[in-house]
């Protein structure tokens, strides 16, 4: 099967495009856009697992002078599974 992730950015934190990648696929989107990334699921020992990577990330305390010291990336809004 496949899983589709709906992802978005934060235009108050990011001023350039972000990229989300997984399973050899990727999508790049602007800070005001919403994007979809569909990746294949391949079971390993009966479990399907996908690791998403996001670049760039940012720390609000550094970027905006906020007290928030977390490293943030894209927002994952929704996941949709489609059976094989």
Secondary structure, 3 states (H helix, E strand, C coil): CEEEEEEECCCCCCCCCEEEEECCEEEEECCCCEEEEEEECCCECCECCCCCEEECCEEHHHHCCCCCCCEECCEEEEEEEECC
